[in-house]
Amino acid sequence: MIAERLRGQKKSIIRQIVDSAPQNSINLGLGELTISTFSKKNREIYKKLQNETAIYTPNAGLPELILQIKKYYNAPQAYVCVTNGAEEAIFATLFSILNAEDELLVANPDYPAYANIAKLLNVKCKSFDRNPQNNFQLEKKSLQESITPNTKAIIISNPSNPLSITYTSDELDFIIKLAHEHNIVLIIDEIYKDLLFSGSGSTAFGKNMNIVVVSGLSKSYQLTGWRLGWVITQQEELAQAITISHQYISTCAGYFAQRIATEILQQHQQNSLKTLKEKLLANRDLASNLIKNNTNWKILLSQAAPYLFVNIESNSLEFSKQKAAEGVIVIPGVAFGKNGAGWIRINYAIEKSQLIKGIELLSNFS
């Protein structure tokens, strides 16, 4: 009765760990920012909209939102499809690009949805290495050797989930050049771009016609539950295909989510975003210092919120299962690929009192 594409498919390890934890556990696992910065502003925007009627929008999104997204990228000639969250944007993009005989390349480690969506599409997914022995630098030879005549697309997150570091300009230029030489579509998930601690974060969009960028406001403006994302491309034919896929997945993104996103982008809330990043940086340093002072664990310095990637030098899957049972949720690095073995991902974007208590429970000091 069940479709073959779903046989053996399970919830991600991330969700398995979260689901196994008792209610009221301290959640250092899910990639959600619960520090209060934009929640009040978002409620105020929503209150202004409550007299409006939620209706279908054009499949690609409200024209006024698409205009603001193009302004955000300074790309008036680009093509945009607004989706129900960045993950739907990823699904619709891969669905629109890949055939069953094609291959998708993903970094190891990286966000697990990429490989799982490929599996649902019956597409072969291959990985290339980021070296855990060298601060997860890109292994260029590994990427080169992964490419075959069947390689249709490469997908990466930048900044990385789970690493919270960016590719260096040399690494990114190498990936872009390689994709261009082999006529490979390069999909870059930039959902954490606006949470870089140094600078505002530059986009890779526009560096090459074959680059497709996925992003949204879920992380930077705390709209996770509103499910608002987008795809932006310079290729009209591809944008049309993604929009058709999106139509048959969900018709259109939610009306109120699109209206709120339009208001946010129009208001250019840079001061509030700066305040949020200051809070997150303070939390990053707090969590790092607590771990350094009370354990021998190695920490990969996070360049962007909201994660610390921490080497606990033991079985991180069993560790995460045990800690979830004890009431504190972290994600094992193997959820993101075998190169994450021995590491855990900690989300420090929660209120300080809960963060301190969670780190205490993790490292068994109090």
C-alpha positions as CSV (number, residue, x, y, z in Angstrom):
1,M,0.0,0.0,0.0
2,I,2.9,2.4,0.7
3,A,4.8,3.9,-2.2
4,E,8.2,2.3,-2.8
5,R,9.8,5.8,-2.6
6,L,8.9,5.9,1.1
7,R,10.0,2.4,2.0
8,G,12.8,2.7,4.6
9,Q,12.3,6.4,4.8
10,K,12.1,7.7,8.3
11,K,11.9,11.0,10.1
12,S,15.2,12.7,10.2
13,I,17.5,11.9,13.2
14,I,16.9,15.5,14.3
15,R,13.1,14.9,14.6
16,Q,13.6,11.5,16.1
17,I,15.8,13.0,18.9
18,V,13.3,15.8,19.5
19,D,10.3,13.5,19.5
20,S,12.0,11.2,22.1
21,A,12.5,13.9,24.7
22,P,10.0,14.5,27.5
23,Q,7.7,17.5,27.4
24,N,9.3,20.7,28.8
25,S,12.8,19.5,27.9
26,I,15.4,22.2,27.3
27,N,15.6,22.4,23.5
28,L,19.1,23.1,22.2
29,G,18.3,21.0,19.2
30,L,15.8,22.6,16.7
31,G,17.1,25.4,14.6
32,E,14.7,28.0,16.0
33,L,15.6,31.4,17.6
34,T,13.5,31.9,20.7
35,I,15.3,35.0,22.0
36,S,12.7,37.7,22.0
37,T,13.6,40.4,19.5
38,F,11.2,40.4,16.5
39,S,8.2,38.6,18.1
40,K,6.6,41.8,19.3
41,K,7.2,43.6,16.0
42,N,5.8,40.7,14.1
43,R,2.7,40.7,16.2
44,E,2.2,44.4,15.6
45,I,2.5,43.9,11.9
46,Y,0.0,41.0,12.0
47,K,-2.4,43.1,14.1
48,K,-2.5,45.7,11.3
49,L,-3.4,43.0,8.8
50,Q,-6.2,41.3,10.8
51,N,-9.0,43.0,9.0
52,E,-7.7,41.7,5.6
53,T,-9.1,38.5,4.1
54,A,-6.6,35.7,3.6
55,I,-7.0,34.8,-0.1
56,Y,-5.1,32.8,-2.7
57,T,-2.2,34.7,-4.1
58,P,-0.5,34.2,-7.5
59,N,1.4,30.9,-7.4
60,A,4.7,32.6,-7.4
61,G,3.7,35.0,-4.6
62,L,2.4,38.5,-4.0
63,P,3.8,40.9,-6.6
64,E,4.7,43.4,-3.8
65,L,6.7,40.7,-1.9
66,I,8.5,39.5,-5.1
67,L,9.4,43.2,-5.7
68,Q,10.9,43.5,-2.2
69,I,12.8,40.2,-2.6
70,K,14.3,41.4,-5.9
71,K,15.3,44.7,-4.1
72,Y,16.9,42.7,-1.3
73,Y,19.2,41.0,-3.9
74,N,19.4,44.2,-6.0
75,A,18.3,42.0,-8.9
76,P,15.3,43.6,-10.7
77,Q,15.6,41.2,-13.6
78,A,15.6,38.0,-11.5
79,Y,12.8,35.5,-11.1
80,V,11.3,34.6,-7.8
81,C,9.0,31.9,-6.4
82,V,7.7,32.4,-2.8
83,T,7.2,29.1,-1.0
84,N,5.9,27.7,2.3
85,G,9.3,27.8,4.0
86,A,12.8,27.3,2.7
87,E,12.4,23.6,2.8
88,E,9.6,23.6,0.4
89,A,11.7,25.8,-1.8
90,I,14.4,23.1,-1.7
91,F,12.0,20.4,-2.5
92,A,10.3,22.3,-5.4
93,T,13.8,23.2,-6.8
94,L,15.1,19.6,-6.7
95,F,11.8,18.3,-8.0
96,S,12.0,20.7,-10.9
97,I,15.7,20.0,-11.8
98,L,16.4,16.3,-11.2
99,N,15.5,13.2,-13.1
100,A,15.8,9.6,-11.7
101,E,19.1,9.0,-13.6
102,D,20.7,12.3,-12.3
103,E,23.0,12.7,-9.4
104,L,23.0,15.3,-6.7
105,L,26.1,16.3,-4.7
106,V,25.9,17.4,-1.1
107,A,28.6,18.4,1.4
108,N,29.4,16.0,4.2
109,P,28.3,17.3,6.7
110,D,25.3,19.4,5.7
111,Y,21.6,19.7,6.2
112,P,20.0,16.2,6.0
113,A,16.9,17.2,4.1
114,Y,18.9,17.5,0.9
115,A,19.8,13.8,0.7
116,N,16.4,12.7,1.9
117,I,14.6,14.7,-0.7
118,A,16.9,13.2,-3.3
119,K,16.0,9.7,-2.0
120,L,12.3,10.5,-2.3
121,L,12.9,11.6,-5.9
122,N,14.8,8.3,-6.6
123,V,17.9,10.4,-7.4
124,K,21.3,9.2,-6.5
125,C,22.9,11.4,-3.8
126,K,26.7,11.5,-3.5
127,S,28.7,13.5,-0.9
128,F,32.0,15.4,-0.9
129,D,34.0,16.0,2.2
130,R,34.5,18.9,4.5
131,N,37.4,17.8,6.6
132,P,36.7,17.5,10.4
133,Q,40.4,17.3,11.1
134,N,40.9,20.7,9.5
135,N,38.0,22.8,10.8
136,F,35.8,21.4,8.1
137,Q,37.5,23.0,5.2
138,L,36.3,22.0,1.8
139,E,38.2,19.0,0.3
140,K,38.5,20.2,-3.3
141,K,39.7,16.9,-4.6
142,S,36.8,15.1,-3.0
143,L,34.4,17.4,-4.8
144,Q,36.2,17.1,-8.1
145,E,36.2,13.3,-7.9
146,S,32.5,13.1,-7.0
147,I,31.5,14.7,-10.3
148,T,30.4,12.3,-13.1
149,P,28.5,12.9,-16.4
150,N,25.3,12.3,-14.5
151,T,25.9,15.1,-12.0
152,K,23.1,17.5,-12.5
153,A,23.2,19.6,-9.3
154,I,25.2,20.5,-6.3
155,I,23.5,21.9,-3.1
156,I,25.2,23.5,-0.1
157,S,24.2,25.6,2.8
158,N,26.2,28.8,3.3
159,P,26.5,29.6,6.2
160,S,26.5,26.0,7.0
161,N,23.9,24.1,8.9
162,P,25.2,22.4,11.2
163,L,28.7,24.1,11.2
164,S,27.7,27.8,11.4
165,I,30.7,28.7,9.3
166,T,30.9,30.0,5.8
167,Y,32.8,28.7,2.8
168,T,35.9,30.9,2.3
169,S,35.8,33.1,-0.9
170,D,38.4,30.8,-2.4
171,E,36.2,27.7,-1.6
172,L,33.0,29.2,-2.9
173,D,34.7,30.5,-6.1
174,F,36.1,27.0,-6.6
175,I,32.6,25.4,-6.3
176,I,31.1,28.0,-8.6
177,K,33.8,27.6,-11.2
178,L,33.6,23.8,-11.1
179,A,29.8,23.9,-11.5
180,H,30.1,26.3,-14.4
181,E,32.7,24.1,-16.2
182,H,30.5,21.0,-15.9
183,N,27.2,22.8,-16.6
184,I,25.9,21.8,-13.1
185,V,23.1,23.7,-11.3
186,L,24.5,25.1,-8.0
187,I,21.8,25.5,-5.3
188,I,22.9,27.6,-2.3
189,D,20.8,27.6,0.8
190,E,21.4,31.0,2.4
191,I,18.8,30.9,5.2
192,Y,21.4,31.9,7.8
193,K,23.1,34.6,5.7
194,D,21.7,37.6,7.7
195,L,22.9,36.0,11.0
196,L,26.6,36.3,10.2
197,F,28.4,38.1,13.1
198,S,30.9,39.9,10.9
199,G,29.3,42.1,8.2
200,S,25.9,41.7,6.7
201,G,26.7,38.7,4.6
202,S,27.1,38.7,0.8
203,T,25.0,36.5,-1.4
204,A,26.3,34.2,-4.1
205,F,23.3,35.1,-6.2
206,G,24.2,36.7,-9.6
207,K,27.7,35.3,-9.7
208,N,26.7,32.7,-12.3
209,M,23.6,32.0,-14.4
210,N,23.5,28.5,-13.0
211,I,23.3,29.6,-9.4
212,V,19.9,29.2,-7.6
213,V,19.5,30.7,-4.2
214,V,17.1,29.5,-1.5
215,S,16.4,31.7,1.5
216,G,13.7,33.2,3.7
217,L,13.0,35.1,6.9
218,S,12.4,32.2,9.3
219,K,15.7,32.5,11.1
220,S,16.8,36.2,10.8
221,Y,13.3,37.6,11.5
222,Q,12.0,34.8,13.7
223,L,9.2,33.7,11.4
224,T,9.7,29.9,11.6
225,G,6.1,29.1,12.3
226,W,4.9,31.3,9.5
227,R,6.6,29.1,6.8
228,L,7.9,31.7,4.4
229,G,10.7,31.0,2.0
230,W,11.7,31.7,-1.6
231,V,13.8,30.6,-4.6
232,I,15.5,33.2,-6.7
233,T,17.1,32.5,-10.1
234,Q,18.2,34.3,-13.2
235,Q,16.7,31.6,-15.4
236,E,13.1,32.3,-16.4
237,E,12.4,28.7,-17.6
238,L,13.6,27.2,-14.3
239,A,11.6,29.7,-12.3
240,Q,8.5,28.7,-14.2
241,A,9.2,25.1,-13.6
242,I,9.7,25.7,-9.8
243,T,6.5,27.7,-9.7
244,I,4.5,24.9,-11.4
245,S,6.0,22.4,-8.9
246,H,5.1,24.7,-6.1
247,Q,1.5,25.1,-7.3
248,Y,1.0,21.3,-7.2
249,I,2.7,21.0,-3.8
250,S,0.8,23.8,-2.0
251,T,-0.8,26.2,-4.5
252,C,0.7,29.3,-2.9
253,A,2.4,30.5,0.3
254,G,0.2,31.6,3.1
255,Y,-1.3,35.1,2.5
256,F,-0.6,36.5,6.0
257,A,3.0,35.1,5.9
258,Q,3.6,36.9,2.6
259,R,2.1,40.2,3.9
260,I,4.2,40.1,7.0
261,A,7.3,39.3,5.0
262,T,6.5,42.3,2.6
263,E,6.2,44.7,5.6
264,I,9.5,43.4,7.1
265,L,11.5,43.8,4.0
266,Q,10.0,47.2,3.4
267,Q,10.9,48.4,6.9
268,H,14.6,47.4,6.6
269,Q,14.7,46.6,10.3
270,Q,18.5,46.6,10.4
271,N,18.7,48.1,14.0
272,S,16.6,45.2,15.3
273,L,18.6,42.7,13.4
274,K,21.8,44.2,14.8
275,T,20.3,43.9,18.3
276,L,19.4,40.2,17.7
277,K,22.9,39.4,16.5
278,E,24.4,41.1,19.6
279,K,22.2,38.9,21.8
280,L,23.2,35.8,19.8
281,L,26.9,36.6,20.0
282,A,26.6,37.1,23.8
283,N,24.9,33.7,24.0
284,R,27.5,32.1,21.7
285,D,30.3,33.3,24.0
286,L,28.4,32.3,27.1
287,A,27.8,28.8,25.9
288,S,31.4,28.4,24.6
289,N,32.9,29.6,27.9
290,L,30.8,27.3,29.9
291,I,31.8,24.3,27.8
292,K,35.5,25.3,27.7
293,N,35.6,25.8,31.5
294,N,34.0,22.5,32.4
295,T,34.9,20.0,29.7
296,N,37.7,19.0,27.3
297,W,35.4,19.3,24.3
298,K,36.6,21.0,21.1
299,I,34.4,23.8,19.8
300,L,34.2,24.9,16.1
301,L,34.0,28.7,16.3
302,S,30.7,29.7,15.0
303,Q,30.8,32.6,12.4
304,A,27.0,32.8,12.2
305,A,24.1,32.1,14.5
306,P,22.7,30.0,15.9
307,Y,24.8,26.8,16.3
308,L,27.9,25.5,18.0
309,F,29.4,22.4,16.6
310,V,31.1,20.6,19.4
311,N,33.4,17.5,19.4
312,I,32.6,15.4,22.5
313,E,35.0,12.6,21.4
314,S,32.4,9.9,21.9
315,N,29.4,8.3,20.3
316,S,27.3,11.5,19.6
317,L,24.2,9.6,18.6
318,E,24.0,7.6,21.9
319,F,25.0,10.8,23.8
320,S,22.2,12.7,22.3
321,K,19.6,10.0,22.9
322,Q,20.7,9.8,26.6
323,K,20.6,13.5,27.1
324,A,17.2,13.7,25.4
325,A,15.9,11.2,27.9
326,E,17.3,13.4,30.7
327,G,15.5,16.5,29.4
328,V,18.0,18.4,27.2
329,I,18.0,18.1,23.4
330,V,21.0,18.4,21.2
331,I,21.5,16.9,17.7
332,P,24.2,14.3,17.0
333,G,26.6,15.3,14.2
334,V,26.0,12.1,12.3
335,A,22.5,13.4,11.5
336,F,24.4,15.7,9.0
337,G,26.8,13.1,7.6
338,K,29.5,10.6,8.7
339,N,32.0,13.5,9.0
340,G,29.9,14.7,11.9
341,A,30.6,11.5,14.0
342,G,31.7,12.4,17.5
343,W,30.2,16.0,17.2
344,I,27.0,17.5,18.5
345,R,25.1,20.5,17.3
346,I,24.0,22.9,20.0
347,N,21.5,25.7,19.3
348,Y,22.3,28.6,21.6
349,A,19.6,31.0,20.4
350,I,17.4,30.6,23.5
351,E,17.0,32.6,26.7
352,K,20.1,32.7,28.8
353,S,18.7,31.0,31.9
354,Q,17.6,28.0,29.8
355,L,20.9,28.0,27.9
356,I,23.0,27.9,31.1
357,K,20.8,25.1,32.6
358,G,21.0,23.1,29.3
359,I,24.8,23.4,29.1
360,E,25.1,22.3,32.7
361,L,23.0,19.2,32.0
362,L,25.0,18.4,29.0
363,S,28.4,18.6,30.6
364,N,27.3,17.2,34.0
365,F,28.3,20.1,36.2
366,S,26.0,22.3,38.4
